[in-house]
Amino acid sequence: MVKWSRPARMDLKQIHDYIAKDSKYYAKKVVQTIIEKTEELIDFPITPNGIEVLAVIHGRRDFFERITET
């Protein structure tokens, strides 16, 4: 099972909202793609209790800024 932490869900919402400023259609598609990709993690039994997504970070986003927000 893939679990999403609260900060990761907030990241996903921020990504959606940012893209939706230009296109609600593509915002939905991007979020769906991210969720679908995380579901593939089920194939990798890293832990017996499932996988938890802690954050969704874009390569251009300042990672250290993200850490200080939580």
Beta strands, then each sheet from edge to edge (+ up, - down):
strand 1: 2-4
strand 2: 51-53
sheet 1: 1+ 2+
end
